[in-house]
Amino acid sequence: MNDFTDALKFIGDNVSLLWELTLDHLALTGASMGIALLIALPIGVWLGHLHRGSFVAISISNIGRALPSLALIAIGVALLGIGFVNVMVALVVLAVPPMLTNAYVAIDQVDPDSVEAARGMGMTSTEVLLRVELPLALPLIFAGVRTAVVYVIATATLAPLAGAHSLGDIIVDQATYRLPGVLGAAICVAALALVAELLFAALQRAVTPRGLRAGRAERELSAVGPPAATETV
C-alpha cells in the first residue's frame, strides 16, 4: 500500500515530465495505428468482400501474434537503426493482425440474404460493399481496432530500448526513478489503455446501426426469458 501511495505522490510531483512522455507515447501510438489501419483495413475488407483469402488473413494474424515485439525491435535496430521509426515498425506489425482478421471476418460473415437483396436492387459490387457490407461490419471492425490500440499502448513502453521516447523511459530506468517512479509510470500507461478502450467502445457503439443494436437487445432479452409469473390468490 505504501508503494502505491508513493507512486501517486511521484505522479503529483512529476506532472510535467509525465505529460511530456505521455505526448511522446501518444505520438508513437498514433503513428503506428495510422499506418496499421492503412495496411490492415483495405486488405481485410477487400478479401472479405471477395470471400477469399481466409488462409492469408488467419496466417498473418497468427504470425503477427507469435512474433515478440522486443525481438522485432532488436531486428529493426540492425535494419533501421535506433529511434522512432524502428519502434513504430514493430508496433505496426503488432497492430495489423487483429485489425486485418476482424475486418476480414466482419465483411465475410455479413448476412448473405442482405447482400443478395442489394444486388437484386441493382447495386454494383462496390455499392454493395460500401452501402451494405461495411455498415453491418463496422462493429466487429472497431472491435479489432480496440484490441490493437490497447496492444500498441502497452507495448510502446519498450520504445526506450531502441532510442525512442515514451512512458517506458521511466519504467526501464528504475535506478533513477526507483520503484515509485516505475509504478507511477505504469499507472499512467494503464490509464491511457483504459481511456482508449472506453473511447473506442463508445465509437463502436456509435457506428453500430440502430437495427443491429435493437436486434442485439432483443436477443439478450429472449436469452433472459420472460419474467416468472406470480400466483395471486
Phi and psi in degrees as GROMACS dihedral restraints (atoms count N, CA, C in turn):
[ dihedral_restraints ]
;  ai    aj    ak    al  type     phi  dphi    fc
    3     4     5     6     1   -64.3    20    10
    4     5     6     7     1   -38.5    20    10
    6     7     8     9     1   -62.6    20    10
    7     8     9    10     1   -40.9    20    10
    9    10    11    12     1   -66.0    20    10
   10    11    12    13     1   -41.3    20    10
   12    13    14    15     1   -62.8    20    10
   13    14    15    16     1   -42.1    20    10
   15    16    17    18     1   -64.7    20    10
   16    17    18    19     1   -34.6    20    10
   18    19    20    21     1   -65.4    20    10
   19    20    21    22     1   -42.8    20    10
   21    22    23    24     1   -64.3    20    10
   22    23    24    25     1   -37.1    20    10
   24    25    26    27     1   -65.4    20    10
   25    26    27    28     1   -39.2    20    10
   27    28    29    30     1   -61.3    20    10
   28    29    30    31     1   -42.2    20    10
   30    31    32    33     1   -61.3    20    10
   31    32    33    34     1   -44.1    20    10
   33    34    35    36     1   -65.5    20    10
   34    35    36    37     1   -32.8    20    10
   36    37    38    39     1   -84.7    20    10
   37    38    39    40     1   -13.1    20    10
   39    40    41    42     1  -130.6    20    10
   40    41    42    43     1    42.6    20    10
   42    43    44    45     1   -61.1    20    10
   43    44    45    46     1   -44.1    20    10
   45    46    47    48     1   -64.9    20    10
   46    47    48    49     1   -42.7    20    10
   48    49    50    51     1   -64.0    20    10
   49    50    51    52     1   -46.5    20    10
   51    52    53    54     1   -65.5    20    10
   52    53    54    55     1   -36.4    20    10
   54    55    56    57     1   -65.2    20    10
   55    56    57    58     1   -43.3    20    10
   57    58    59    60     1   -62.9    20    10
   58    59    60    61     1   -44.9    20    10
   60    61    62    63     1   -69.6    20    10
   61    62    63    64     1   -32.0    20    10
   63    64    65    66     1   -64.1    20    10
   64    65    66    67     1   -40.5    20    10
   66    67    68    69     1   -63.3    20    10
   67    68    69    70     1   -41.3    20    10
   69    70    71    72     1   -62.2    20    10
   70    71    72    73     1   -41.5    20    10
   72    73    74    75     1   -61.9    20    10
   73    74    75    76     1   -44.6    20    10
   75    76    77    78     1   -69.0    20    10
   76    77    78    79     1   -36.4    20    10
   78    79    80    81     1   -63.2    20    10
   79    80    81    82     1   -43.5    20    10
   81    82    83    84     1   -65.3    20    10
   82    83    84    85     1   -42.3    20    10
   84    85    86    87     1   -64.6    20    10
   85    86    87    88     1   -45.3    20    10
   87    88    89    90     1   -63.4    20    10
   88    89    90    91     1   -44.0    20    10
   90    91    92    93     1   -63.4    20    10
   91    92    93    94     1   -43.2    20    10
   93    94    95    96     1   -65.3    20    10
   94    95    96    97     1   -44.7    20    10
   96    97    98    99     1   -66.7    20    10
   97    98    99   100     1   -38.0    20    10
   99   100   101   102     1   -61.5    20    10
  100   101   102   103     1   -46.5    20    10
  102   103   104   105     1   -67.4    20    10
  103   104   105   106     1   -41.6    20    10
  105   106   107   108     1   -62.4    20    10
  106   107   108   109     1   -38.7    20    10
  108   109   110   111     1   -62.6    20    10
  109   110   111   112     1   -42.6    20    10
  111   112   113   114     1   -65.4    20    10
  112   113   114   115     1   -27.4    20    10
  114   115   116   117     1   -86.6    20    10
  115   116   117   118     1   -50.4    20    10
  117   118   119   120     1   -76.2    20    10
  118   119   120   121     1   -46.3    20    10
  120   121   122   123     1   -65.8    20    10
  121   122   123   124     1   -47.6    20    10
  123   124   125   126     1   -60.7    20    10
  124   125   126   127     1   -41.2    20    10
  126   127   128   129     1   -66.4    20    10
  127   128   129   130     1   -48.2    20    10
  129   130   131   132     1   -63.0    20    10
  130   131   132   133     1   -44.0    20    10
  132   133   134   135     1   -64.9    20    10
  133   134   135   136     1   -43.6    20    10
  135   136   137   138     1   -67.8    20    10
  136   137   138   139     1   -42.5    20    10
  138   139   140   141     1   -64.1    20    10
  139   140   141   142     1   -39.7    20    10
  141   142   143   144     1   -64.8    20    10
  142   143   144   145     1   -38.2    20    10
  144   145   146   147     1   -65.0    20    10
  145   146   147   148     1   -37.2    20    10
  147   148   149   150     1   -80.2    20    10
  148   149   150   151     1   -13.4    20    10
  150   151   152   153     1    58.3    20    10
  151   152   153   154     1    39.0    20    10
  153   154   155   156     1  -136.0    20    10
  154   155   156   157     1   163.5    20    10
  156   157   158   159     1    83.6    20    10
  157   158   159   160     1    19.9    20    10
  159   160   161   162     1   -60.6    20    10
  160   161   162   163     1   -36.9    20    10
  162   163   164   165     1   -63.0    20    10
  163   164   165   166     1   -41.0    20    10
  165   166   167   168     1   -64.0    20    10
  166   167   168   169     1   -47.5    20    10
  168   169   170   171     1   -62.7    20    10
  169   170   171   172     1   -45.1    20    10
  171   172   173   174     1   -68.7    20    10
  172   173   174   175     1   -39.7    20    10
  174   175   176   177     1   -65.0    20    10
  175   176   177   178     1   -44.3    20    10
  177   178   179   180     1   -61.4    20    10
  178   179   180   181     1   -40.4    20    10
  180   181   182   183     1   -62.2    20    10
  181   182   183   184     1   -46.7    20    10
  183   184   185   186     1   -65.7    20    10
  184   185   186   187     1   -42.3    20    10
  186   187   188   189     1   -65.0    20    10
  187   188   189   190     1   -44.1    20    10
  189   190   191   192     1   -61.8    20    10
  190   191   192   193     1   -37.6    20    10
  192   193   194   195     1   -75.7    20    10
  193   194   195   196     1   -25.8    20    10
  195   196   197   198     1   -81.0    20    10
  196   197   198   199     1   -24.9    20    10
  198   199   200   201     1   -77.6    20    10
  199   200   201   202     1   120.5    20    10
  201   202   203   204     1   -68.4    20    10
  202   203   204   205     1   135.2    20    10
  204   205   206   207     1   -62.7    20    10
  205   206   207   208     1   -36.8    20    10
  207   208   209   210     1   -64.0    20    10
  208   209   210   211     1   -38.0    20    10
  210   211   212   213     1   -66.4    20    10
  211   212   213   214     1   -40.1    20    10
  213   214   215   216     1   -62.5    20    10
  214   215   216   217     1   -40.7    20    10
  216   217   218   219     1   -64.5    20    10
  217   218   219   220     1   -41.0    20    10
  219   220   221   222     1   -64.2    20    10
  220   221   222   223     1   -41.5    20    10
  222   223   224   225     1   -66.0    20    10
  223   224   225   226     1   -39.2    20    10
  225   226   227   228     1   -64.4    20    10
  226   227   228   229     1   -28.2    20    10
  228   229   230   231     1   -60.5    20    10
  229   230   231   232     1   -39.0    20    10
  231   232   233   234     1   -71.4    20    10
  232   233   234   235     1   -33.6    20    10
  234   235   236   237     1   -92.0    20    10
  235   236   237   238     1   -38.6    20    10
  237   238   239   240     1  -114.8    20    10
  238   239   240   241     1    -7.1    20    10
  240   241   242   243     1    80.0    20    10
  241   242   243   244     1  -174.0    20    10
  243   244   245   246     1   -91.6    20    10
  244   245   246   247     1   156.1    20    10
  246   247   248   249     1   129.0    20    10
  247   248   249   250     1  -169.7    20    10
  249   250   251   252     1   -59.8    20    10
  250   251   252   253     1   -46.2    20    10
  252   253   254   255     1   -62.7    20    10
  253   254   255   256     1   -41.7    20    10
  255   256   257   258     1   -57.3    20    10
  256   257   258   259     1   -51.1    20    10
  258   259   260   261     1   -66.0    20    10
  259   260   261   262     1   -39.7    20    10
  261   262   263   264     1   -59.8    20    10
  262   263   264   265     1   -43.2    20    10
  264   265   266   267     1   -61.1    20    10
  265   266   267   268     1   -43.0    20    10
  267   268   269   270     1   -63.1    20    10
  268   269   270   271     1   -38.9    20    10
  270   271   272   273     1   -71.7    20    10
  271   272   273   274     1   -32.8    20    10
  273   274   275   276     1   -62.6    20    10
  274   275   276   277     1   -44.3    20    10
  276   277   278   279     1   -60.3    20    10
  277   278   279   280     1   -35.4    20    10
  279   280   281   282     1   -70.7    20    10
  280   281   282   283     1   -37.2    20    10
  282   283   284   285     1   -82.8    20    10
  283   284   285   286     1   -27.9    20    10
  285   286   287   288     1   -62.6    20    10
  286   287   288   289     1   -47.4    20    10
  288   289   290   291     1   -54.8    20    10
  289   290   291   292     1   -52.1    20    10
  291   292   293   294     1   -64.9    20    10
  292   293   294   295     1   -33.9    20    10
  294   295   296   297     1   -73.0    20    10
  295   296   297   298     1   -40.3    20    10
  297   298   299   300     1   -64.4    20    10
  298   299   300   301     1   -46.4    20    10
  300   301   302   303     1   -63.9    20    10
  301   302   303   304     1   -46.4    20    10
  303   304   305   306     1   -64.9    20    10
  304   305   306   307     1   -38.9    20    10
  306   307   308   309     1   -64.2    20    10
  307   308   309   310     1   -42.8    20    10
  309   310   311   312     1   -63.1    20    10
  310   311   312   313     1   -51.1    20    10
  312   313   314   315     1   -64.3    20    10
  313   314   315   316     1   -39.3    20    10
  315   316   317   318     1   -61.4    20    10
  316   317   318   319     1   -45.4    20    10
  318   319   320   321     1   -74.1    20    10
  319   320   321   322     1   -41.9    20    10
  321   322   323   324     1   -63.6    20    10
  322   323   324   325     1   -30.6    20    10
  324   325   326   327     1   -99.9    20    10
  325   326   327   328     1    12.5    20    10
  327   328   329   330     1   -61.1    20    10
  328   329   330   331     1   141.7    20    10
  330   331   332   333     1   -51.6    20    10
  331   332   333   334     1   117.2    20    10
  333   334   335   336     1   -59.5    20    10
  334   335   336   337     1   -31.8    20    10
  336   337   338   339     1   -63.3    20    10
  337   338   339   340     1   -38.0    20    10
  339   340   341   342     1   -65.0    20    10
  340   341   342   343     1   -40.2    20    10
  342   343   344   345     1   -66.4    20    10
  343   344   345   346     1   -44.1    20    10
  345   346   347   348     1   -65.4    20    10
  346   347   348   349     1   -37.5    20    10
  348   349   350   351     1   -63.8    20    10
  349   350   351   352     1   -40.1    20    10
  351   352   353   354     1   -65.3    20    10
  352   353   354   355     1   -41.5    20    10
  354   355   356   357     1   -66.9    20    10
  355   356   357   358     1   -35.2    20    10
  357   358   359   360     1   -66.0    20    10
  358   359   360   361     1   -24.1    20    10
  360   361   362   363     1   -83.0    20    10
  361   362   363   364     1     0.0    20    10
  363   364   365   366     1    95.1    20    10
  364   365   366   367     1    11.2    20    10
  366   367   368   369     1   -70.7    20    10
  367   368   369   370     1   143.9    20    10
  369   370   371   372     1   -76.7    20    10
  370   371   372   373     1   171.5    20    10
  372   373   374   375     1   -60.3    20    10
  373   374   375   376     1   -40.8    20    10
  375   376   377   378     1   -66.9    20    10
  376   377   378   379     1   -40.5    20    10
  378   379   380   381     1   -65.4    20    10
  379   380   381   382     1   -39.1    20    10
  381   382   383   384     1   -59.8    20    10
  382   383   384   385     1   -43.3    20    10
  384   385   386   387     1   -64.0    20    10
  385   386   387   388     1   -48.1    20    10
  387   388   389   390     1   -78.2    20    10
  388   389   390   391     1   -33.3    20    10
  390   391   392   393     1  -103.7    20    10
  391   392   393   394     1   -14.9    20    10
  393   394   395   396     1  -121.5    20    10
  394   395   396   397     1   -58.4    20    10
  396   397   398   399     1   -68.7    20    10
  397   398   399   400     1   -48.2    20    10
  399   400   401   402     1   -62.0    20    10
  400   401   402   403     1   -47.8    20    10
  402   403   404   405     1   -58.0    20    10
  403   404   405   406     1   -38.5    20    10
  405   406   407   408     1   -74.6    20    10
  406   407   408   409     1   -24.9    20    10
  408   409   410   411     1   -92.8    20    10
  409   410   411   412     1   -12.3    20    10
  411   412   413   414     1   -55.4    20    10
  412   413   414   415     1   -41.1    20    10
  414   415   416   417     1   -57.9    20    10
  415   416   417   418     1   -45.1    20    10
  417   418   419   420     1   -71.6    20    10
  418   419   420   421     1   -34.2    20    10
  420   421   422   423     1   -62.2    20    10
  421   422   423   424     1   -44.6    20    10
  423   424   425   426     1   -66.8    20    10
  424   425   426   427     1   -28.9    20    10
  426   427   428   429     1   -62.5    20    10
  427   428   429   430     1   -39.7    20    10
  429   430   431   432     1   -65.6    20    10
  430   431   432   433     1   -38.2    20    10
  432   433   434   435     1   -65.9    20    10
  433   434   435   436     1   -41.0    20    10
  435   436   437   438     1   -58.2    20    10
  436   437   438   439     1   -46.3    20    10
  438   439   440   441     1   -62.2    20    10
  439   440   441   442     1   -44.7    20    10
  441   442   443   444     1   -64.5    20    10
  442   443   444   445     1   -42.8    20    10
  444   445   446   447     1   -67.8    20    10
  445   446   447   448     1   -33.6    20    10
  447   448   449   450     1   -68.5    20    10
  448   449   450   451     1   -41.9    20    10
  450   451   452   453     1   -56.9    20    10
  451   452   453   454     1   -46.9    20    10
  453   454   455   456     1   -67.0    20    10
  454   455   456   457     1   -43.4    20    10
  456   457   458   459     1   -60.1    20    10
  457   458   459   460     1   -43.2    20    10
  459   460   461   462     1   -68.0    20    10
  460   461   462   463     1   -40.6    20    10
  462   463   464   465     1   -79.8    20    10
  463   464   465   466     1   -21.3    20    10
  465   466   467   468     1   -61.9    20    10
  466   467   468   469     1   -12.5    20    10
  468   469   470   471     1   -66.0    20    10
  469   470   471   472     1   -14.9    20    10
  471   472   473   474     1   -81.7    20    10
  472   473   474   475     1    -6.3    20    10
  474   475   476   477     1   -52.5    20    10
  475   476   477   478     1   -42.4    20    10
  477   478   479   480     1   -60.7    20    10
  478   479   480   481     1   -22.9    20    10
  480   481   482   483     1   -67.3    20    10
  481   482   483   484     1   -17.1    20    10
  483   484   485   486     1  -119.9    20    10
  484   485   486   487     1    19.1    20    10
  486   487   488   489     1    87.9    20    10
  487   488   489   490     1     5.2    20    10
  489   490   491   492     1   -97.1    20    10
  490   491   492   493     1   171.4    20    10
  492   493   494   495     1  -115.2    20    10
  493   494   495   496     1   141.5    20    10
  495   496   497   498     1  -166.1    20    10
  496   497   498   499     1  -175.0    20    10
  498   499   500   501     1   -63.3    20    10
  499   500   501   502     1   -15.7    20    10
  501   502   503   504     1   -65.1    20    10
  502   503   504   505     1   -17.9    20    10
  504   505   506   507     1   -53.9    20    10
  505   506   507   508     1   -38.2    20    10
  507   508   509   510     1   -81.2    20    10
  508   509   510   511     1   -40.0    20    10
  510   511   512   513     1   -64.1    20    10
  511   512   513   514     1   -39.4    20    10
  513   514   515   516     1   -85.0    20    10
  514   515   516   517     1    -4.3    20    10
  516   517   518   519     1  -115.0    20    10
  517   518   519   520     1    60.5    20    10
  519   520   521   522     1   -65.5    20    10
  520   521   522   523     1   -28.7    20    10
  522   523   524   525     1   -60.7    20    10
  523   524   525   526     1   -33.6    20    10
  525   526   527   528     1   -88.6    20    10
  526   527   528   529     1   -46.2    20    10
  528   529   530   531     1   -96.5    20    10
  529   530   531   532     1    -8.5    20    10
  531   532   533   534     1    62.2    20    10
  532   533   534   535     1  -179.1    20    10
  534   535   536   537     1   -62.6    20    10
  535   536   537   538     1   -40.8    20    10
  537   538   539   540     1   -59.2    20    10
  538   539   540   541     1   -38.1    20    10
  540   541   542   543     1   -66.8    20    10
  541   542   543   544     1   -42.4    20    10
  543   544   545   546     1   -62.2    20    10
  544   545   546   547     1   -46.6    20    10
  546   547   548   549     1   -66.1    20    10
  547   548   549   550     1   -38.5    20    10
  549   550   551   552     1   -63.1    20    10
  550   551   552   553     1   -44.7    20    10
  552   553   554   555     1   -65.8    20    10
  553   554   555   556     1   -38.2    20    10
  555   556   557   558     1   -64.0    20    10
  556   557   558   559     1   -37.6    20    10
  558   559   560   561     1   -62.7    20    10
  559   560   561   562     1   -40.9    20    10
  561   562   563   564     1   -64.3    20    10
  562   563   564   565     1   -41.2    20    10
  564   565   566   567     1   -63.6    20    10
  565   566   567   568     1   -44.6    20    10
  567   568   569   570     1   -61.8    20    10
  568   569   570   571     1   -39.5    20    10
  570   571   572   573     1   -64.9    20    10
  571   572   573   574     1   -41.0    20    10
  573   574   575   576     1   -60.2    20    10
  574   575   576   577     1   -45.7    20    10
  576   577   578   579     1   -63.2    20    10
  577   578   579   580     1   -40.1    20    10
  579   580   581   582     1   -66.4    20    10
  580   581   582   583     1   -43.6    20    10
  582   583   584   585     1   -62.8    20    10
  583   584   585   586     1   -42.5    20    10
  585   586   587   588     1   -63.2    20    10
  586   587   588   589     1   -41.4    20    10
  588   589   590   591     1   -61.7    20    10
  589   590   591   592     1   -46.1    20    10
  591   592   593   594     1   -66.2    20    10
  592   593   594   595     1   -39.3    20    10
  594   595   596   597     1   -64.3    20    10
  595   596   597   598     1   -46.9    20    10
  597   598   599   600     1   -73.3    20    10
  598   599   600   601     1   -26.9    20    10
  600   601   602   603     1   -65.5    20    10
  601   602   603   604     1   -40.2    20    10
  603   604   605   606     1   -66.3    20    10
  604   605   606   607     1   -40.3    20    10
  606   607   608   609     1   -65.0    20    10
  607   608   609   610     1   -39.3    20    10
  609   610   611   612     1   -61.8    20    10
  610   611   612   613     1   -41.4    20    10
  612   613   614   615     1   -67.7    20    10
  613   614   615   616     1   -36.8    20    10
  615   616   617   618     1   -67.0    20    10
  616   617   618   619     1   -34.8    20    10
  618   619   620   621     1   -89.2    20    10
  619   620   621   622     1    -5.5    20    10
  621   622   623   624     1   -73.7    20    10
  622   623   624   625     1   123.0    20    10
  624   625   626   627     1   -54.6    20    10
  625   626   627   628     1   144.1    20    10
  627   628   629   630     1   -58.5    20    10
  628   629   630   631     1   -36.1    20    10
  630   631   632   633     1   -63.1    20    10
  631   632   633   634     1   -39.1    20    10
  633   634   635   636     1   -66.7    20    10
  634   635   636   637     1   -39.0    20    10
  636   637   638   639     1   -65.6    20    10
  637   638   639   640     1   -39.8    20    10
  639   640   641   642     1   -66.1    20    10
  640   641   642   643     1   -40.9    20    10
  642   643   644   645     1   -64.9    20    10
  643   644   645   646     1   -38.7    20    10
  645   646   647   648     1   -65.4    20    10
  646   647   648   649     1   -40.9    20    10
  648   649   650   651     1   -63.1    20    10
  649   650   651   652     1   -39.8    20    10
  651   652   653   654     1   -65.5    20    10
  652   653   654   655     1   -39.7    20    10
  654   655   656   657     1   -64.8    20    10
  655   656   657   658     1   -40.9    20    10
  657   658   659   660     1   -65.0    20    10
  658   659   660   661     1   -38.6    20    10
  660   661   662   663     1   -66.6    20    10
  661   662   663   664     1   -41.3    20    10
  663   664   665   666     1   -68.4    20    10
  664   665   666   667     1   -30.3    20    10
  666   667   668   669     1   -68.6    20    10
  667   668   669   670     1   -35.9    20    10
  669   670   671   672     1   -70.5    20    10
  670   671   672   673     1   -36.8    20    10
  672   673   674   675     1    92.0    20    10
  673   674   675   676     1   164.3    20    10
  675   676   677   678     1   -68.8    20    10
  676   677   678   679     1   153.0    20    10
  678   679   680   681     1   -63.5    20    10
  679   680   681   682     1   147.7    20    10
  681   682   683   684     1   -66.1    20    10
  682   683   684   685     1   139.7    20    10
  684   685   686   687     1   -73.8    20    10
  685   686   687   688     1   142.7    20    10
  687   688   689   690     1  -105.5    20    10
  688   689   690   691     1   134.8    20    10
  690   691   692   693     1   -83.8    20    10
  691   692   693   694     1   129.8    20    10
  693   694   695   696     1  -109.4    20    10
  694   695   696   697     1   146.1    20    10
